[in-house]
Amino acid sequence: MRKPLSCYHPILYWLRVQQKRIFRRLAWACSSRRYAQEKRPDQRLDHRFIKHTSKLIRQLGDSDIALQHNKVINLRLATEAIGGIIIGPGEYFSFCQLVGKPSRERGFVEGMELSFGEARSGIGGGICQLSNLIHWMAMHSPLVVIERANHSFDPFPDEGRVLPFGSGAAIFYNYIDLVLHNPTEDSFQLVFNVAEHQLEGELLCSKPRTVKYHIYQKAHRFVGRGKRIYRQNEIWRDISTKGQEPIVLHSECLYQNDVIVKYDVAEARIE
């Protein structure tokens, strides 16, 4: 496969990024979509749809642990930009539009980001943990995921993984975005807290939840192709009635993942 022209020189890559960012800003300016802007950080909606937490500091492979601590600084800034946002009926939520461009001037620092097939440091690195959490909660709700990207490679072996592999949402300002749509007549609200050891998130609603959501994976495996190893799985969602004996109302495959593995995998696990 022929490599894109932007891969041949850093200046060409920079120009391509600027071009894509301009196109995204024009799309925002010309769009007929109503993007969520109202924030009520001190006023919570009445009903909780889901609460989820994720561990802040984890040793990932042989990466610099200092980048994990810097990530916490970036997450505090990102959650301040989004916390309390109301997604009203018919409105769209854009992660990049609300958080804005991470920069040193705004207080963002070097954190870990996944780019060019490797884990490396970058300004604002680590805020994908917030987009991952938002995406996970959105899948447990009527909110529709309009735009979401997964990382094209798996950088580290699992260590204390709680969520299914490939259920996250990559972010790169501003054209790799997480965009949600609220097709209901109800309002939703995102609330966050960066605690001592956990990133805490809640998805609240103006009305109580009437169904139950279950997200799980199928067909997880490692596959060898030539000299490379790929990790595959499917992300599924069941929507069921509430109660002691729930009835599945709808079952659907949300995503199919097939990405390059960047670490050693035991031969016995490879198909």
Secondary structure, DSSP 4 states (H G I P E B T S, - for coil): -PPPGGGS-HHHHHHHHHHHHHHHHHHHHH----B---B-TT---SEEEEEEEEES----TT--HHHHHHHHHHHHHHHHHHTTBEE-TT-EEEHHHHH----GGGT--EEEEEETTEEEEEETTTTHHHHHHHHHHHHTSS-EEEE----SEE-S--SS--SPTT-----BTTTB--EEE--SSS-EEEEEEE-SSEEEEEEEESS---EEEEEEEEEEEEEEETTEEEEEEEEEEEEEE-SSS--EEEEEEEEEEEEEE-S---GGGB-
